[in-house]
Amino acid sequence: MRALTIRQPWAGAIAHQSKRVENRTWKLPAKHEGARILIHAGAQPDRNAEVFGEHLDVYSAVVAVATITGCHWSNEWQCCGYWAFEETYHWVLADVIALPEPVPAKGALGFWTPDEAIVNAVLRQDTGVAW
């Protein structure tokens, strides 16, 4: 099981709004396509973001589980939805399940492997998540 740290408010928008694309400057490694991952809200916010709503104030915690179903480069704004930026790789997310209780965790850059206690804390929540 891998995790991906994403700054707020983007992690919260994935978990609790309709954000189903993660904009990245780097291409998704092929081995992660189709993978189920933990969405981790980073310790620092993206100060340039203007997203409004609830659940966007959780930091340093796993907030959701998602599947990465694909990746493509786009020069177009919103080519695959409202959240898709231009001139970025779009990592397409599906089967997103928000955790009822965020799981505190220290994140890392790129994909990282959460320890067993974090994974177990996610699995104990009544989300229907199966690995």
Chimera marker file (.cmm) of the C-alpha trace (Angstrom):
<marker_set name="trace">
<marker id="1" x="0.000" y="0.000" z="0.000" r="1" g="1" b="0" radius="0.5"/>
<marker id="2" x="1.333" y="3.386" z="-1.008" r="1" g="1" b="0" radius="0.5"/>
<marker id="3" x="0.311" y="6.900" z="-0.018" r="1" g="1" b="0" radius="0.5"/>
<marker id="4" x="0.554" y="10.231" z="-1.788" r="1" g="1" b="0" radius="0.5"/>
<marker id="5" x="0.850" y="13.532" z="0.063" r="1" g="1" b="0" radius="0.5"/>
<marker id="6" x="-1.202" y="16.351" z="-1.416" r="1" g="1" b="0" radius="0.5"/>
<marker id="7" x="-1.428" y="19.860" z="0.006" r="1" g="1" b="0" radius="0.5"/>
<marker id="8" x="-4.676" y="21.263" z="1.305" r="1" g="1" b="0" radius="0.5"/>
<marker id="9" x="-7.155" y="22.279" z="0.059" r="1" g="1" b="0" radius="0.5"/>
<marker id="10" x="-6.574" y="19.792" z="-2.765" r="1" g="1" b="0" radius="0.5"/>
<marker id="11" x="-6.541" y="16.667" z="-0.580" r="1" g="1" b="0" radius="0.5"/>
<marker id="12" x="-9.829" y="17.718" z="1.004" r="1" g="1" b="0" radius="0.5"/>
<marker id="13" x="-11.330" y="18.448" z="-2.422" r="1" g="1" b="0" radius="0.5"/>
<marker id="14" x="-10.438" y="14.896" z="-3.481" r="1" g="1" b="0" radius="0.5"/>
<marker id="15" x="-11.924" y="13.415" z="-0.314" r="1" g="1" b="0" radius="0.5"/>
<marker id="16" x="-15.042" y="15.563" z="0.045" r="1" g="1" b="0" radius="0.5"/>
<marker id="17" x="-15.720" y="17.295" z="-3.255" r="1" g="1" b="0" radius="0.5"/>
<marker id="18" x="-15.635" y="16.179" z="-6.870" r="1" g="1" b="0" radius="0.5"/>
<marker id="19" x="-11.900" y="16.541" z="-7.530" r="1" g="1" b="0" radius="0.5"/>
<marker id="20" x="-11.015" y="13.407" z="-9.511" r="1" g="1" b="0" radius="0.5"/>
<marker id="21" x="-7.814" y="14.574" z="-11.148" r="1" g="1" b="0" radius="0.5"/>
<marker id="22" x="-4.505" y="15.304" z="-9.443" r="1" g="1" b="0" radius="0.5"/>
<marker id="23" x="-2.339" y="17.790" z="-11.354" r="1" g="1" b="0" radius="0.5"/>
<marker id="24" x="1.359" y="16.906" z="-11.316" r="1" g="1" b="0" radius="0.5"/>
<marker id="25" x="4.493" y="18.092" z="-13.098" r="1" g="1" b="0" radius="0.5"/>
<marker id="26" x="5.710" y="14.497" z="-13.397" r="1" g="1" b="0" radius="0.5"/>
<marker id="27" x="4.270" y="11.517" z="-15.197" r="1" g="1" b="0" radius="0.5"/>
<marker id="28" x="2.702" y="8.753" z="-13.136" r="1" g="1" b="0" radius="0.5"/>
<marker id="29" x="5.079" y="5.769" z="-12.961" r="1" g="1" b="0" radius="0.5"/>
<marker id="30" x="3.402" y="2.921" z="-14.865" r="1" g="1" b="0" radius="0.5"/>
<marker id="31" x="3.605" y="0.597" z="-11.852" r="1" g="1" b="0" radius="0.5"/>
<marker id="32" x="1.133" y="2.829" z="-9.974" r="1" g="1" b="0" radius="0.5"/>
<marker id="33" x="-1.587" y="2.840" z="-12.627" r="1" g="1" b="0" radius="0.5"/>
<marker id="34" x="-4.570" y="0.930" z="-11.264" r="1" g="1" b="0" radius="0.5"/>
<marker id="35" x="-3.195" y="1.070" z="-7.727" r="1" g="1" b="0" radius="0.5"/>
<marker id="36" x="-5.280" y="1.782" z="-4.653" r="1" g="1" b="0" radius="0.5"/>
<marker id="37" x="-3.562" y="4.546" z="-2.645" r="1" g="1" b="0" radius="0.5"/>
<marker id="38" x="-4.034" y="6.570" z="0.513" r="1" g="1" b="0" radius="0.5"/>
<marker id="39" x="-4.590" y="10.315" z="0.040" r="1" g="1" b="0" radius="0.5"/>
<marker id="40" x="-2.583" y="12.195" z="2.668" r="1" g="1" b="0" radius="0.5"/>
<marker id="41" x="-3.163" y="15.869" z="3.469" r="1" g="1" b="0" radius="0.5"/>
<marker id="42" x="0.239" y="17.489" z="3.834" r="1" g="1" b="0" radius="0.5"/>
<marker id="43" x="1.432" y="19.602" z="6.736" r="1" g="1" b="0" radius="0.5"/>
<marker id="44" x="1.457" y="22.847" z="4.736" r="1" g="1" b="0" radius="0.5"/>
<marker id="45" x="-1.340" y="24.386" z="2.647" r="1" g="1" b="0" radius="0.5"/>
<marker id="46" x="-1.068" y="25.515" z="-0.952" r="1" g="1" b="0" radius="0.5"/>
<marker id="47" x="-1.249" y="29.253" z="-0.250" r="1" g="1" b="0" radius="0.5"/>
<marker id="48" x="-2.146" y="30.000" z="-3.890" r="1" g="1" b="0" radius="0.5"/>
<marker id="49" x="-5.246" y="27.820" z="-3.873" r="1" g="1" b="0" radius="0.5"/>
<marker id="50" x="-8.732" y="29.220" z="-3.646" r="1" g="1" b="0" radius="0.5"/>
<marker id="51" x="-11.026" y="26.319" z="-2.842" r="1" g="1" b="0" radius="0.5"/>
<marker id="52" x="-13.861" y="26.683" z="-0.391" r="1" g="1" b="0" radius="0.5"/>
<marker id="53" x="-15.772" y="24.136" z="1.623" r="1" g="1" b="0" radius="0.5"/>
<marker id="54" x="-15.665" y="21.893" z="4.649" r="1" g="1" b="0" radius="0.5"/>
<marker id="55" x="-12.937" y="19.389" z="5.536" r="1" g="1" b="0" radius="0.5"/>
<marker id="56" x="-10.151" y="21.467" z="4.028" r="1" g="1" b="0" radius="0.5"/>
<marker id="57" x="-8.478" y="22.273" z="7.339" r="1" g="1" b="0" radius="0.5"/>
<marker id="58" x="-7.067" y="18.819" z="8.155" r="1" g="1" b="0" radius="0.5"/>
<marker id="59" x="-3.280" y="18.585" z="7.954" r="1" g="1" b="0" radius="0.5"/>
<marker id="60" x="-0.730" y="15.770" z="8.364" r="1" g="1" b="0" radius="0.5"/>
<marker id="61" x="-3.336" y="13.034" z="8.073" r="1" g="1" b="0" radius="0.5"/>
<marker id="62" x="-4.659" y="10.403" z="5.682" r="1" g="1" b="0" radius="0.5"/>
<marker id="63" x="-8.081" y="11.660" z="4.562" r="1" g="1" b="0" radius="0.5"/>
<marker id="64" x="-9.169" y="9.276" z="1.794" r="1" g="1" b="0" radius="0.5"/>
<marker id="65" x="-8.493" y="6.203" z="-0.290" r="1" g="1" b="0" radius="0.5"/>
<marker id="66" x="-8.557" y="6.299" z="-4.112" r="1" g="1" b="0" radius="0.5"/>
<marker id="67" x="-7.604" y="4.350" z="-7.209" r="1" g="1" b="0" radius="0.5"/>
<marker id="68" x="-5.355" y="5.924" z="-9.838" r="1" g="1" b="0" radius="0.5"/>
<marker id="69" x="-6.917" y="4.840" z="-13.136" r="1" g="1" b="0" radius="0.5"/>
<marker id="70" x="-4.710" y="6.679" z="-15.602" r="1" g="1" b="0" radius="0.5"/>
<marker id="71" x="-2.416" y="9.545" z="-16.478" r="1" g="1" b="0" radius="0.5"/>
<marker id="72" x="-2.133" y="11.888" z="-19.441" r="1" g="1" b="0" radius="0.5"/>
<marker id="73" x="-0.477" y="15.180" z="-20.340" r="1" g="1" b="0" radius="0.5"/>
<marker id="74" x="-2.723" y="18.058" z="-21.271" r="1" g="1" b="0" radius="0.5"/>
<marker id="75" x="-2.231" y="21.506" z="-22.733" r="1" g="1" b="0" radius="0.5"/>
<marker id="76" x="-5.918" y="22.253" z="-22.193" r="1" g="1" b="0" radius="0.5"/>
<marker id="77" x="-7.579" y="23.825" z="-19.179" r="1" g="1" b="0" radius="0.5"/>
<marker id="78" x="-10.245" y="21.500" z="-17.748" r="1" g="1" b="0" radius="0.5"/>
<marker id="79" x="-9.777" y="18.829" z="-20.427" r="1" g="1" b="0" radius="0.5"/>
<marker id="80" x="-11.072" y="16.152" z="-18.061" r="1" g="1" b="0" radius="0.5"/>
<marker id="81" x="-13.049" y="18.189" z="-15.574" r="1" g="1" b="0" radius="0.5"/>
<marker id="82" x="-13.235" y="21.336" z="-13.529" r="1" g="1" b="0" radius="0.5"/>
<marker id="83" x="-10.094" y="20.553" z="-11.500" r="1" g="1" b="0" radius="0.5"/>
<marker id="84" x="-7.759" y="19.823" z="-14.438" r="1" g="1" b="0" radius="0.5"/>
<marker id="85" x="-5.080" y="22.465" z="-15.012" r="1" g="1" b="0" radius="0.5"/>
<marker id="86" x="-3.284" y="23.096" z="-18.278" r="1" g="1" b="0" radius="0.5"/>
<marker id="87" x="0.343" y="22.178" z="-18.935" r="1" g="1" b="0" radius="0.5"/>
<marker id="88" x="0.333" y="19.351" z="-16.368" r="1" g="1" b="0" radius="0.5"/>
<marker id="89" x="0.022" y="15.614" z="-16.112" r="1" g="1" b="0" radius="0.5"/>
<marker id="90" x="-3.450" y="14.636" z="-15.002" r="1" g="1" b="0" radius="0.5"/>
<marker id="91" x="-3.581" y="11.642" z="-12.707" r="1" g="1" b="0" radius="0.5"/>
<marker id="92" x="-7.157" y="10.391" z="-12.941" r="1" g="1" b="0" radius="0.5"/>
<marker id="93" x="-8.723" y="9.194" z="-9.678" r="1" g="1" b="0" radius="0.5"/>
<marker id="94" x="-11.714" y="6.912" z="-9.131" r="1" g="1" b="0" radius="0.5"/>
<marker id="95" x="-13.443" y="5.021" z="-6.336" r="1" g="1" b="0" radius="0.5"/>
<marker id="96" x="-12.615" y="7.750" z="-3.828" r="1" g="1" b="0" radius="0.5"/>
<marker id="97" x="-13.692" y="7.020" z="-0.265" r="1" g="1" b="0" radius="0.5"/>
<marker id="98" x="-13.352" y="9.752" z="2.352" r="1" g="1" b="0" radius="0.5"/>
<marker id="99" x="-12.327" y="8.530" z="5.783" r="1" g="1" b="0" radius="0.5"/>
<marker id="100" x="-14.831" y="9.342" z="8.547" r="1" g="1" b="0" radius="0.5"/>
<marker id="101" x="-11.872" y="10.106" z="10.833" r="1" g="1" b="0" radius="0.5"/>
<marker id="102" x="-8.554" y="11.370" z="9.411" r="1" g="1" b="0" radius="0.5"/>
<marker id="103" x="-5.582" y="9.220" z="10.403" r="1" g="1" b="0" radius="0.5"/>
<marker id="104" x="-2.624" y="11.293" z="11.655" r="1" g="1" b="0" radius="0.5"/>
<marker id="105" x="0.541" y="10.572" z="9.700" r="1" g="1" b="0" radius="0.5"/>
<marker id="106" x="3.734" y="12.259" z="8.644" r="1" g="1" b="0" radius="0.5"/>
<marker id="107" x="3.912" y="12.362" z="4.861" r="1" g="1" b="0" radius="0.5"/>
<marker id="108" x="6.728" y="12.506" z="2.350" r="1" g="1" b="0" radius="0.5"/>
<marker id="109" x="7.410" y="13.693" z="-1.171" r="1" g="1" b="0" radius="0.5"/>
<marker id="110" x="6.264" y="11.420" z="-3.974" r="1" g="1" b="0" radius="0.5"/>
<marker id="111" x="4.784" y="8.033" z="-3.195" r="1" g="1" b="0" radius="0.5"/>
<marker id="112" x="5.609" y="6.698" z="0.244" r="1" g="1" b="0" radius="0.5"/>
<marker id="113" x="4.854" y="3.587" z="2.239" r="1" g="1" b="0" radius="0.5"/>
<marker id="114" x="2.759" y="4.116" z="5.371" r="1" g="1" b="0" radius="0.5"/>
<marker id="115" x="3.574" y="1.978" z="8.371" r="1" g="1" b="0" radius="0.5"/>
<marker id="116" x="1.320" y="-0.870" z="9.469" r="1" g="1" b="0" radius="0.5"/>
<marker id="117" x="-0.353" y="1.192" z="12.221" r="1" g="1" b="0" radius="0.5"/>
<marker id="118" x="-1.537" y="3.789" z="9.687" r="1" g="1" b="0" radius="0.5"/>
<marker id="119" x="-2.876" y="1.171" z="7.275" r="1" g="1" b="0" radius="0.5"/>
<marker id="120" x="-4.645" y="-0.644" z="10.124" r="1" g="1" b="0" radius="0.5"/>
<marker id="121" x="-6.211" y="2.614" z="11.337" r="1" g="1" b="0" radius="0.5"/>
<marker id="122" x="-7.604" y="3.168" z="7.828" r="1" g="1" b="0" radius="0.5"/>
<marker id="123" x="-8.889" y="-0.412" z="7.566" r="1" g="1" b="0" radius="0.5"/>
<marker id="124" x="-10.638" y="-0.218" z="10.962" r="1" g="1" b="0" radius="0.5"/>
<marker id="125" x="-12.895" y="2.572" z="9.720" r="1" g="1" b="0" radius="0.5"/>
<marker id="126" x="-16.269" y="1.542" z="8.318" r="1" g="1" b="0" radius="0.5"/>
<marker id="127" x="-15.646" y="2.578" z="4.723" r="1" g="1" b="0" radius="0.5"/>
<marker id="128" x="-15.959" y="-0.667" z="2.819" r="1" g="1" b="0" radius="0.5"/>
<marker id="129" x="-12.304" y="-0.358" z="1.819" r="1" g="1" b="0" radius="0.5"/>
<marker id="130" x="-10.846" y="-3.728" z="0.898" r="1" g="1" b="0" radius="0.5"/>
<marker id="131" x="-7.304" y="-4.428" z="-0.216" r="1" g="1" b="0" radius="0.5"/>
<link id1="1" id2="2" r="1" g="1" b="0" radius="0.2"/>
<link id1="2" id2="3" r="1" g="1" b="0" radius="0.2"/>
<link id1="3" id2="4" r="1" g="1" b="0" radius="0.2"/>
<link id1="4" id2="5" r="1" g="1" b="0" radius="0.2"/>
<link id1="5" id2="6" r="1" g="1" b="0" radius="0.2"/>
<link id1="6" id2="7" r="1" g="1" b="0" radius="0.2"/>
<link id1="7" id2="8" r="1" g="1" b="0" radius="0.2"/>
<link id1="8" id2="9" r="1" g="1" b="0" radius="0.2"/>
<link id1="9" id2="10" r="1" g="1" b="0" radius="0.2"/>
<link id1="10" id2="11" r="1" g="1" b="0" radius="0.2"/>
<link id1="11" id2="12" r="1" g="1" b="0" radius="0.2"/>
<link id1="12" id2="13" r="1" g="1" b="0" radius="0.2"/>
<link id1="13" id2="14" r="1" g="1" b="0" radius="0.2"/>
<link id1="14" id2="15" r="1" g="1" b="0" radius="0.2"/>
<link id1="15" id2="16" r="1" g="1" b="0" radius="0.2"/>
<link id1="16" id2="17" r="1" g="1" b="0" radius="0.2"/>
<link id1="17" id2="18" r="1" g="1" b="0" radius="0.2"/>
<link id1="18" id2="19" r="1" g="1" b="0" radius="0.2"/>
<link id1="19" id2="20" r="1" g="1" b="0" radius="0.2"/>
<link id1="20" id2="21" r="1" g="1" b="0" radius="0.2"/>
<link id1="21" id2="22" r="1" g="1" b="0" radius="0.2"/>
<link id1="22" id2="23" r="1" g="1" b="0" radius="0.2"/>
<link id1="23" id2="24" r="1" g="1" b="0" radius="0.2"/>
<link id1="24" id2="25" r="1" g="1" b="0" radius="0.2"/>
<link id1="25" id2="26" r="1" g="1" b="0" radius="0.2"/>
<link id1="26" id2="27" r="1" g="1" b="0" radius="0.2"/>
<link id1="27" id2="28" r="1" g="1" b="0" radius="0.2"/>
<link id1="28" id2="29" r="1" g="1" b="0" radius="0.2"/>
<link id1="29" id2="30" r="1" g="1" b="0" radius="0.2"/>
<link id1="30" id2="31" r="1" g="1" b="0" radius="0.2"/>
<link id1="31" id2="32" r="1" g="1" b="0" radius="0.2"/>
<link id1="32" id2="33" r="1" g="1" b="0" radius="0.2"/>
<link id1="33" id2="34" r="1" g="1" b="0" radius="0.2"/>
<link id1="34" id2="35" r="1" g="1" b="0" radius="0.2"/>
<link id1="35" id2="36" r="1" g="1" b="0" radius="0.2"/>
<link id1="36" id2="37" r="1" g="1" b="0" radius="0.2"/>
<link id1="37" id2="38" r="1" g="1" b="0" radius="0.2"/>
<link id1="38" id2="39" r="1" g="1" b="0" radius="0.2"/>
<link id1="39" id2="40" r="1" g="1" b="0" radius="0.2"/>
<link id1="40" id2="41" r="1" g="1" b="0" radius="0.2"/>
<link id1="41" id2="42" r="1" g="1" b="0" radius="0.2"/>
<link id1="42" id2="43" r="1" g="1" b="0" radius="0.2"/>
<link id1="43" id2="44" r="1" g="1" b="0" radius="0.2"/>
<link id1="44" id2="45" r="1" g="1" b="0" radius="0.2"/>
<link id1="45" id2="46" r="1" g="1" b="0" radius="0.2"/>
<link id1="46" id2="47" r="1" g="1" b="0" radius="0.2"/>
<link id1="47" id2="48" r="1" g="1" b="0" radius="0.2"/>
<link id1="48" id2="49" r="1" g="1" b="0" radius="0.2"/>
<link id1="49" id2="50" r="1" g="1" b="0" radius="0.2"/>
<link id1="50" id2="51" r="1" g="1" b="0" radius="0.2"/>
<link id1="51" id2="52" r="1" g="1" b="0" radius="0.2"/>
<link id1="52" id2="53" r="1" g="1" b="0" radius="0.2"/>
<link id1="53" id2="54" r="1" g="1" b="0" radius="0.2"/>
<link id1="54" id2="55" r="1" g="1" b="0" radius="0.2"/>
<link id1="55" id2="56" r="1" g="1" b="0" radius="0.2"/>
<link id1="56" id2="57" r="1" g="1" b="0" radius="0.2"/>
<link id1="57" id2="58" r="1" g="1" b="0" radius="0.2"/>
<link id1="58" id2="59" r="1" g="1" b="0" radius="0.2"/>
<link id1="59" id2="60" r="1" g="1" b="0" radius="0.2"/>
<link id1="60" id2="61" r="1" g="1" b="0" radius="0.2"/>
<link id1="61" id2="62" r="1" g="1" b="0" radius="0.2"/>
<link id1="62" id2="63" r="1" g="1" b="0" radius="0.2"/>
<link id1="63" id2="64" r="1" g="1" b="0" radius="0.2"/>
<link id1="64" id2="65" r="1" g="1" b="0" radius="0.2"/>
<link id1="65" id2="66" r="1" g="1" b="0" radius="0.2"/>
<link id1="66" id2="67" r="1" g="1" b="0" radius="0.2"/>
<link id1="67" id2="68" r="1" g="1" b="0" radius="0.2"/>
<link id1="68" id2="69" r="1" g="1" b="0" radius="0.2"/>
<link id1="69" id2="70" r="1" g="1" b="0" radius="0.2"/>
<link id1="70" id2="71" r="1" g="1" b="0" radius="0.2"/>
<link id1="71" id2="72" r="1" g="1" b="0" radius="0.2"/>
<link id1="72" id2="73" r="1" g="1" b="0" radius="0.2"/>
<link id1="73" id2="74" r="1" g="1" b="0" radius="0.2"/>
<link id1="74" id2="75" r="1" g="1" b="0" radius="0.2"/>
<link id1="75" id2="76" r="1" g="1" b="0" radius="0.2"/>
<link id1="76" id2="77" r="1" g="1" b="0" radius="0.2"/>
<link id1="77" id2="78" r="1" g="1" b="0" radius="0.2"/>
<link id1="78" id2="79" r="1" g="1" b="0" radius="0.2"/>
<link id1="79" id2="80" r="1" g="1" b="0" radius="0.2"/>
<link id1="80" id2="81" r="1" g="1" b="0" radius="0.2"/>
<link id1="81" id2="82" r="1" g="1" b="0" radius="0.2"/>
<link id1="82" id2="83" r="1" g="1" b="0" radius="0.2"/>
<link id1="83" id2="84" r="1" g="1" b="0" radius="0.2"/>
<link id1="84" id2="85" r="1" g="1" b="0" radius="0.2"/>
<link id1="85" id2="86" r="1" g="1" b="0" radius="0.2"/>
<link id1="86" id2="87" r="1" g="1" b="0" radius="0.2"/>
<link id1="87" id2="88" r="1" g="1" b="0" radius="0.2"/>
<link id1="88" id2="89" r="1" g="1" b="0" radius="0.2"/>
<link id1="89" id2="90" r="1" g="1" b="0" radius="0.2"/>
<link id1="90" id2="91" r="1" g="1" b="0" radius="0.2"/>
<link id1="91" id2="92" r="1" g="1" b="0" radius="0.2"/>
<link id1="92" id2="93" r="1" g="1" b="0" radius="0.2"/>
<link id1="93" id2="94" r="1" g="1" b="0" radius="0.2"/>
<link id1="94" id2="95" r="1" g="1" b="0" radius="0.2"/>
<link id1="95" id2="96" r="1" g="1" b="0" radius="0.2"/>
<link id1="96" id2="97" r="1" g="1" b="0" radius="0.2"/>
<link id1="97" id2="98" r="1" g="1" b="0" radius="0.2"/>
<link id1="98" id2="99" r="1" g="1" b="0" radius="0.2"/>
<link id1="99" id2="100" r="1" g="1" b="0" radius="0.2"/>
<link id1="100" id2="101" r="1" g="1" b="0" radius="0.2"/>
<link id1="101" id2="102" r="1" g="1" b="0" radius="0.2"/>
<link id1="102" id2="103" r="1" g="1" b="0" radius="0.2"/>
<link id1="103" id2="104" r="1" g="1" b="0" radius="0.2"/>
<link id1="104" id2="105" r="1" g="1" b="0" radius="0.2"/>
<link id1="105" id2="106" r="1" g="1" b="0" radius="0.2"/>
<link id1="106" id2="107" r="1" g="1" b="0" radius="0.2"/>
<link id1="107" id2="108" r="1" g="1" b="0" radius="0.2"/>
<link id1="108" id2="109" r="1" g="1" b="0" radius="0.2"/>
<link id1="109" id2="110" r="1" g="1" b="0" radius="0.2"/>
<link id1="110" id2="111" r="1" g="1" b="0" radius="0.2"/>
<link id1="111" id2="112" r="1" g="1" b="0" radius="0.2"/>
<link id1="112" id2="113" r="1" g="1" b="0" radius="0.2"/>
<link id1="113" id2="114" r="1" g="1" b="0" radius="0.2"/>
<link id1="114" id2="115" r="1" g="1" b="0" radius="0.2"/>
<link id1="115" id2="116" r="1" g="1" b="0" radius="0.2"/>
<link id1="116" id2="117" r="1" g="1" b="0" radius="0.2"/>
<link id1="117" id2="118" r="1" g="1" b="0" radius="0.2"/>
<link id1="118" id2="119" r="1" g="1" b="0" radius="0.2"/>
<link id1="119" id2="120" r="1" g="1" b="0" radius="0.2"/>
<link id1="120" id2="121" r="1" g="1" b="0" radius="0.2"/>
<link id1="121" id2="122" r="1" g="1" b="0" radius="0.2"/>
<link id1="122" id2="123" r="1" g="1" b="0" radius="0.2"/>
<link id1="123" id2="124" r="1" g="1" b="0" radius="0.2"/>
<link id1="124" id2="125" r="1" g="1" b="0" radius="0.2"/>
<link id1="125" id2="126" r="1" g="1" b="0" radius="0.2"/>
<link id1="126" id2="127" r="1" g="1" b="0" radius="0.2"/>
<link id1="127" id2="128" r="1" g="1" b="0" radius="0.2"/>
<link id1="128" id2="129" r="1" g="1" b="0" radius="0.2"/>
<link id1="129" id2="130" r="1" g="1" b="0" radius="0.2"/>
<link id1="130" id2="131" r="1" g="1" b="0" radius="0.2"/>
</marker_set>
